[in-house]
Amino acid sequence: MDEVTWRGATVVWARASDVPELSTEDLAAMGQGQLARFRELTGARAAGFLAGRALIRELVLRLGGGPYVPLDSVCARCGEHHAAPRTPGFVLSVSHAEDLVVVAAAQGREPLGVDVEHDTAALRVAELAPLFSAASAPDLAGWTRIEAAVKADGRGIVIDPGDVRLRPEPAAVEPAEWTAMLPGRASPLQVATLPGPTGYTLSAARG
């Protein structure tokens, strides 16, 4: 497992196959909804879900949570357990790309979002250019910054990615940061593309 910190958030990543297996008993201890969701999945998606929950538990415990890490991922729109995971005292975000799992966590309630894409996704992102104006069509890094901002906002697919505006910050900081303005949101988010796993592009957003 590797990690990077940014604006008070810790971001970790690992291959699903490299994460110590979380037992169904341990998953059930995080919430019966988590176990029910896992049983709906198969193959790589099930393995990625289990690895993500294992990373969440490990990271929250390391950051001072516990002794248990209960999770709630009920979707406000439909009541199913597929929303972003939540646990008392922390904000969380999870992203998957192929067999890589990325988890971000921070204490408090300040918004947090993370997104990762394999570098081969650049072609797919280029195909999304019609969603944007000619001047604002993003490259792969820009797309991950938009996705991280949307996740941090919490409204998900109700936000049109083409309506997210990213403005580079003039300050010479590393990593470089952008201000993200989202429709219907009063306060901006700060976004950065972080040094992450080789062959992938990783971005995070904070309130």
Residue pairs with C-beta under 8 A, 6 or more apart in sequence:
1 12
1 13
1 14
1 18
1 19
1 55
1 58
2 12
2 13
2 14
2 197
3 10
3 11
3 12
3 13
4 10
4 11
4 194
4 195
4 196
5 11
6 175
6 192
6 194
6 204
6 206
7 190
7 192
7 204
7 206
8 106
8 107
8 108
8 110
8 206
9 91
9 104
9 105
9 106
9 112
9 204
9 206
10 59
10 63
10 104
10 105
10 106
11 102
11 103
11 104
11 114
11 194
11 196
11 202
11 204
12 55
12 59
12 102
12 103
12 104
13 100
13 101
13 102
13 103
13 116
13 196
13 197
13 202
14 51
14 55
14 100
14 101
15 99
15 100
15 101
16 44
16 47
16 48
16 50
16 51
16 99
16 100
16 101
17 47
17 99
19 50
19 51
19 54
19 55
19 101
20 54
21 50
21 54
22 50
22 51
22 53
22 54
22 57
24 35
24 38
26 57
27 34
27 35
27 38
27 50
27 53
28 34
28 35
29 68
30 53
30 57
30 68
30 69
30 70
30 71
31 70
31 71
31 72
31 73
33 71
33 72
33 73
33 74
33 81
34 53
34 71
34 73
34 81
36 81
37 49
37 73
37 80
37 81
37 82
38 46
38 49
38 50
38 53
41 49
44 99
47 99
48 96
48 99
48 101
51 101
52 94
52 96
52 101
52 103
53 71
53 85
55 101
55 103
56 69
56 71
56 85
56 87
56 92
56 94
56 103
56 105
57 69
59 103
59 105
60 66
60 69
60 87
60 90
60 92
60 105
61 67
61 69
63 90
63 105
63 106
63 107
64 107
65 87
65 89
65 90
69 87
70 87
70 88
71 85
71 86
71 87
72 85
72 86
72 87
73 81
73 82
73 83
73 84
73 85
73 86
74 80
74 81
74 83
75 81
75 82
75 83
76 83
84 92
84 93
84 94
84 151
84 154
85 92
85 94
86 92
89 107
89 108
90 105
90 106
90 107
90 108
91 105
91 106
91 108
91 109
91 110
91 111
91 112
92 103
92 104
92 105
92 112
93 103
93 104
93 105
93 112
93 113
93 114
93 148
93 151
93 152
93 204
94 101
94 102
94 103
94 104
94 114
95 101
95 102
95 114
95 115
95 116
95 147
95 151
96 102
96 116
97 116
97 117
97 118
97 121
97 200
98 118
100 116
100 118
100 197
100 200
102 114
102 116
102 196
102 202
103 114
104 112
104 113
104 114
104 204
105 112
106 112
106 206
110 206
110 207
111 152
111 153
111 154
111 189
111 205
111 206
111 207
112 152
112 204
112 205
112 206
112 207
113 147
113 148
113 149
113 150
113 151
113 152
113 153
113 189
113 204
113 205
114 148
114 151
114 202
114 203
114 204
114 205
115 144
115 145
115 147
115 148
115 151
115 202
115 203
115 204
116 144
116 196
116 197
116 200
116 201
116 202
116 203
117 125
117 140
117 143
117 144
117 200
117 201
118 199
118 200
119 140
119 199
119 200
119 201
121 140
121 143
122 139
122 140
125 138
125 139
125 140
125 143
128 137
128 143
128 161
129 137
131 160
131 161
131 162
132 138
132 161
132 162
133 162
136 162
136 165
138 145
138 146
138 166
140 201
141 193
141 201
141 203
142 166
143 161
144 193
144 201
144 202
144 203
145 166
145 178
145 180
145 191
145 192
145 193
145 203
145 205
146 161
146 164
146 166
146 180
147 161
147 203
148 191
148 203
148 204
148 205
149 164
149 166
149 180
149 182
149 189
149 191
149 205
150 156
150 159
150 161
150 164
150 182
151 205
152 189
152 205
152 206
152 207
153 159
153 182
153 185
153 189
155 184
159 182
159 183
159 184
160 183
163 182
163 183
164 180
164 181
164 182
164 183
165 180
165 181
165 182
166 178
166 179
166 180
166 191
167 178
167 179
167 180
167 181
168 176
168 177
168 178
169 176
169 177
169 178
169 179
169 190
171 177
175 192
175 193
175 194
175 195
176 192
176 193
177 190
177 191
177 192
178 190
178 191
178 192
179 188
179 189
179 190
179 191
180 188
180 189
180 190
180 191
180 205
181 188
182 189
187 207
189 205
189 206
189 207
190 205
190 206
190 207
191 203
191 204
191 205
192 203
192 204
193 201
193 202
193 203
194 202
194 203
194 204
195 202
196 202
